[in-house]
Amino acid sequence: MSSNNENKQYIREFIALAYSDATELTRNLDAKAGAVFLLHGAMLSIVLATRENLLYAITKIFDFSLCCGILFVGLLIATFVLVLTSTVYLMYVIKPRRKLSAAVENELANDKRQMWYMPNSDKDKNKIRTNLENYYNNLISQDEDDIIKIEAYELLKVSFVRNKKMKSFYKAFACFMWSLLTMVVVAVITTVVNIV
């Protein structure tokens, strides 16, 4: 019996550590997404500050060669599309697209005994659906296996969110890096054209 209790305690500690790790990673991804948003703003500021030089370069390149002008404008459009795509993926980092109940299949999803988060009342959205006395009685009636199951379900949900955010962030960051590369190429061409 003691071995079973030790095993359950180990399981609960494991779930608690995994949950903590997943939520910390999620917070880090949110912070990184904010930093990339900030870099998007810096890129936009640079483009707006140098728009006259950019327009002059476009005119000179088109005067030189129609093909080169089209390629240069295509590069500008590619930069804009990459920044826009990165922004969309960053929005998915901040607010994932799917409902958790659809993503994590489990009988606890609609179970009235689910104890982790208490939903708001159907009648008054500013109130919790249950009162303290009912919640306490429900909590006391749970055995350790029920609590472990609830904790495991919450870990699954947090892990799903973390995975979705991570995937979206990597896509956003890749688009950002490609947009940065194309912007550097545009800047070099614009500088050369404006010097010549």
Number of C-alpha atoms within 10 A of each C-alpha: 6 7 8 9 11 11 12 15 14 12 15 19 12 13 19 15 13 17 20 14 15 21 17 13 17 22 14 13 21 19 13 16 26 16 12 18 18 12 14 19 12 12 16 14 12 12 15 11 11 13 12 11 16 21 12 14 23 20 13 16 21 17 11 11 11 11 11 14 18 14 14 20 16 12 17 18 13 16 23 16 14 21 24 17 18 28 21 14 23 26 20 20 27 18 13 17 12 12 10 15 13 9 12 17 12 12 10 16 16 9 9 9 16 20 18 11 8 14 13 13 12 10 8 9 10 9 12 14 14 13 10 9 9 10 15 12 10 14 15 9 11 12 9 13 11 15 16 16 14 18 20 19 21 19 20 21 20 21 20 18 23 22 16 18 26 19 14 23 25 17 17 25 19 15 21 23 15 16 25 18 13 19 19 13 16 19 18 12 17 21 14 11 17 13 8 6
